[in-house]
Amino acid sequence: MNEEIVSYLIRLSEGKMVLIQRLFDLTDEQQRTLKEEEMDKLNDLIFQKKEIMDKIDVLDLEFINKLENLKKSLGIQSLSDVQEEPVAGFKVLKSKIQQVYLMMEKIQQLDKGNQQLMELNLTKVKKELKNIKVGKKATKEYGKGYGKDSMEPPSIFIDKKK
């Protein structure tokens, strides 16, 4: 029975690894999109990443439940505490889990860089919006005419010939 659980956990880990690789690819593409300032494409990438993370959450829940059953059955607290292979495939399982953690760290590093790029882009957009507001205000003031709607009286120059 424990061999079946280990085998199942290995398959779950492999499935998660496929999803994580796709998540990494999307995160990398997100970085290129941020550098090229293609904001329309960015929303689509964020949506795709969320869908993948939802699938990963389902796999994680199943994995945690099965892993807890295995640990109870083997009488261990943590997989890292066990050096020998109490069940066939145990070392393979530990290796798969390690691969998943390493890939997740890579994704976190990319995401951190993406956040910095996003902040730079937001700062640039804020500056542009401020410039637009100043330009609008200047245009509005310049465009005011003289007449009954104007608060200022019109200026009249009178030339007298001498």
C-alpha beads as a LAMMPS data file, in Angstrom:
LAMMPS data file: protein, C-alpha beads

162 atoms
161 bonds

1 atom types
1 bond types

-500.0 500.0 xlo xhi
-500.0 500.0 ylo yhi
-500.0 500.0 zlo zhi

Masses

1 110.0

Atoms # bond

1 1 1 0.000 0.000 0.000
2 1 1 2.806 2.477 0.843
3 1 1 4.422 1.749 -2.535
4 1 1 1.176 2.742 -4.229
5 1 1 1.030 6.005 -2.289
6 1 1 4.662 6.802 -3.166
7 1 1 3.999 6.003 -6.816
8 1 1 0.918 8.232 -6.776
9 1 1 2.854 11.061 -5.110
10 1 1 5.557 10.777 -7.776
11 1 1 2.925 11.099 -10.516
12 1 1 1.397 14.115 -8.761
13 1 1 4.858 15.687 -8.498
14 1 1 5.502 15.105 -12.188
15 1 1 2.158 16.677 -13.072
16 1 1 2.928 19.626 -10.840
17 1 1 6.332 19.984 -12.479
18 1 1 4.692 20.253 -15.915
19 1 1 2.411 22.997 -14.604
20 1 1 5.287 24.778 -12.871
21 1 1 7.335 24.730 -16.066
22 1 1 4.406 26.363 -17.878
23 1 1 4.146 28.898 -15.050
24 1 1 7.864 29.651 -15.415
25 1 1 7.468 30.152 -19.174
26 1 1 4.539 32.537 -18.634
27 1 1 6.462 34.460 -15.979
28 1 1 9.405 34.791 -18.353
29 1 1 7.076 35.985 -21.113
30 1 1 5.535 38.411 -18.634
31 1 1 8.984 39.920 -18.085
32 1 1 9.479 40.454 -21.820
33 1 1 6.020 42.013 -22.010
34 1 1 6.835 44.424 -19.196
35 1 1 10.111 45.425 -20.827
36 1 1 8.335 46.099 -24.125
37 1 1 5.439 47.811 -22.297
38 1 1 2.727 45.683 -23.949
39 1 1 0.136 46.113 -21.221
40 1 1 -2.730 44.490 -23.156
41 1 1 -0.799 41.250 -23.381
42 1 1 0.150 41.483 -19.705
43 1 1 -3.453 41.036 -18.533
44 1 1 -3.807 37.868 -20.604
45 1 1 -0.597 36.437 -19.132
46 1 1 -1.732 37.191 -15.590
47 1 1 -5.032 35.411 -16.268
48 1 1 -3.215 32.357 -17.683
49 1 1 -0.905 32.257 -14.658
50 1 1 -3.881 32.357 -12.302
51 1 1 -5.506 29.410 -14.077
52 1 1 -2.317 27.372 -13.734
53 1 1 -1.923 28.316 -10.062
54 1 1 -5.491 27.142 -9.428
55 1 1 -4.620 23.760 -10.965
56 1 1 -1.443 23.580 -8.878
57 1 1 -3.496 24.277 -5.744
58 1 1 -5.695 21.260 -6.506
59 1 1 -2.628 19.044 -6.966
60 1 1 -1.059 20.408 -3.772
61 1 1 -4.144 19.615 -1.731
62 1 1 -4.197 16.044 -2.996
63 1 1 -0.437 15.714 -2.489
64 1 1 -0.554 16.954 1.108
65 1 1 -3.361 14.563 2.029
66 1 1 -1.573 11.545 0.561
67 1 1 1.780 12.585 2.021
68 1 1 0.296 12.883 5.511
69 1 1 -1.124 9.365 5.151
70 1 1 2.302 8.074 4.076
71 1 1 4.103 9.792 6.949
72 1 1 1.620 8.342 9.465
73 1 1 2.001 4.901 7.952
74 1 1 5.801 5.078 8.080
75 1 1 5.850 6.790 11.485
76 1 1 7.929 9.779 10.363
77 1 1 7.566 13.530 10.854
78 1 1 9.323 14.712 7.699
79 1 1 10.650 13.184 4.497
80 1 1 13.998 14.872 5.028
81 1 1 14.455 12.980 8.313
82 1 1 14.603 9.656 6.464
83 1 1 17.922 8.806 4.816
84 1 1 17.228 5.214 3.795
85 1 1 14.502 4.079 1.432
86 1 1 11.716 2.577 3.574
87 1 1 9.494 2.176 0.515
88 1 1 10.360 1.593 -3.143
89 1 1 10.492 4.920 -4.966
90 1 1 10.982 6.971 -1.803
91 1 1 14.268 8.512 -3.001
92 1 1 12.714 9.309 -6.366
93 1 1 9.865 11.082 -4.587
94 1 1 12.291 13.167 -2.521
95 1 1 14.171 14.077 -5.704
96 1 1 10.956 15.162 -7.463
97 1 1 9.975 17.312 -4.500
98 1 1 13.420 18.951 -4.551
99 1 1 13.060 19.697 -8.285
100 1 1 9.685 21.343 -7.652
101 1 1 11.158 23.543 -4.898
102 1 1 14.083 24.621 -7.095
103 1 1 11.774 25.560 -9.947
104 1 1 9.503 27.503 -7.613
105 1 1 12.526 29.493 -6.399
106 1 1 13.363 30.398 -10.006
107 1 1 9.797 31.574 -10.564
108 1 1 9.916 33.681 -7.391
109 1 1 13.128 35.360 -8.584
110 1 1 11.564 36.149 -11.953
111 1 1 8.423 37.470 -10.277
112 1 1 10.509 39.734 -8.066
113 1 1 12.158 41.215 -11.163
114 1 1 8.741 41.565 -12.797
115 1 1 7.439 43.510 -9.803
116 1 1 10.343 45.943 -10.100
117 1 1 9.655 46.412 -13.811
118 1 1 5.979 46.980 -13.077
119 1 1 6.824 49.643 -10.493
120 1 1 9.076 51.409 -13.020
121 1 1 6.300 51.307 -15.619
122 1 1 3.776 52.683 -13.112
123 1 1 6.124 55.528 -12.200
124 1 1 6.521 56.369 -15.880
125 1 1 2.752 56.320 -16.425
126 1 1 2.194 58.567 -13.397
127 1 1 4.666 61.110 -14.816
128 1 1 2.930 61.004 -18.196
129 1 1 -0.481 61.521 -16.562
130 1 1 0.854 64.479 -14.599
131 1 1 2.211 66.030 -17.813
132 1 1 -1.151 65.492 -19.515
133 1 1 -2.995 67.184 -16.636
134 1 1 -0.646 70.173 -16.785
135 1 1 -1.112 70.371 -20.566
136 1 1 -4.893 70.182 -20.242
137 1 1 -4.909 72.929 -17.648
138 1 1 -2.730 75.157 -19.828
139 1 1 -4.931 74.499 -22.861
140 1 1 -8.051 75.241 -20.859
141 1 1 -6.645 78.537 -19.597
142 1 1 -5.363 79.514 -23.018
143 1 1 -8.630 78.596 -24.661
144 1 1 -10.756 80.852 -22.445
145 1 1 -12.239 83.571 -24.518
146 1 1 -13.319 87.035 -23.599
147 1 1 -16.962 87.637 -23.398
148 1 1 -19.905 87.212 -21.135
149 1 1 -18.636 83.787 -19.810
150 1 1 -15.197 85.131 -19.027
151 1 1 -14.329 86.396 -15.568
152 1 1 -11.800 88.889 -16.937
153 1 1 -12.750 91.933 -18.945
154 1 1 -11.276 92.126 -22.398
155 1 1 -8.217 94.264 -22.929
156 1 1 -8.635 97.114 -25.347
157 1 1 -5.795 99.057 -26.768
158 1 1 -6.560 102.508 -28.073
159 1 1 -4.087 104.163 -30.340
160 1 1 -4.351 107.885 -30.603
161 1 1 -2.643 109.687 -33.411
162 1 1 -0.879 112.792 -32.457

Bonds

1 1 1 2
2 1 2 3
3 1 3 4
4 1 4 5
5 1 5 6
6 1 6 7
7 1 7 8
8 1 8 9
9 1 9 10
10 1 10 11
11 1 11 12
12 1 12 13
13 1 13 14
14 1 14 15
15 1 15 16
16 1 16 17
17 1 17 18
18 1 18 19
19 1 19 20
20 1 20 21
21 1 21 22
22 1 22 23
23 1 23 24
24 1 24 25
25 1 25 26
26 1 26 27
27 1 27 28
28 1 28 29
29 1 29 30
30 1 30 31
31 1 31 32
32 1 32 33
33 1 33 34
34 1 34 35
35 1 35 36
36 1 36 37
37 1 37 38
38 1 38 39
39 1 39 40
40 1 40 41
41 1 41 42
42 1 42 43
43 1 43 44
44 1 44 45
45 1 45 46
46 1 46 47
47 1 47 48
48 1 48 49
49 1 49 50
50 1 50 51
51 1 51 52
52 1 52 53
53 1 53 54
54 1 54 55
55 1 55 56
56 1 56 57
57 1 57 58
58 1 58 59
59 1 59 60
60 1 60 61
61 1 61 62
62 1 62 63
63 1 63 64
64 1 64 65
65 1 65 66
66 1 66 67
67 1 67 68
68 1 68 69
69 1 69 70
70 1 70 71
71 1 71 72
72 1 72 73
73 1 73 74
74 1 74 75
75 1 75 76
76 1 76 77
77 1 77 78
78 1 78 79
79 1 79 80
80 1 80 81
81 1 81 82
82 1 82 83
83 1 83 84
84 1 84 85
85 1 85 86
86 1 86 87
87 1 87 88
88 1 88 89
89 1 89 90
90 1 90 91
91 1 91 92
92 1 92 93
93 1 93 94
94 1 94 95
95 1 95 96
96 1 96 97
97 1 97 98
98 1 98 99
99 1 99 100
100 1 100 101
101 1 101 102
102 1 102 103
103 1 103 104
104 1 104 105
105 1 105 106
106 1 106 107
107 1 107 108
108 1 108 109
109 1 109 110
110 1 110 111
111 1 111 112
112 1 112 113
113 1 113 114
114 1 114 115
115 1 115 116
116 1 116 117
117 1 117 118
118 1 118 119
119 1 119 120
120 1 120 121
121 1 121 122
122 1 122 123
123 1 123 124
124 1 124 125
125 1 125 126
126 1 126 127
127 1 127 128
128 1 128 129
129 1 129 130
130 1 130 131
131 1 131 132
132 1 132 133
133 1 133 134
134 1 134 135
135 1 135 136
136 1 136 137
137 1 137 138
138 1 138 139
139 1 139 140
140 1 140 141
141 1 141 142
142 1 142 143
143 1 143 144
144 1 144 145
145 1 145 146
146 1 146 147
147 1 147 148
148 1 148 149
149 1 149 150
150 1 150 151
151 1 151 152
152 1 152 153
153 1 153 154
154 1 154 155
155 1 155 156
156 1 156 157
157 1 157 158
158 1 158 159
159 1 159 160
160 1 160 161
161 1 161 162
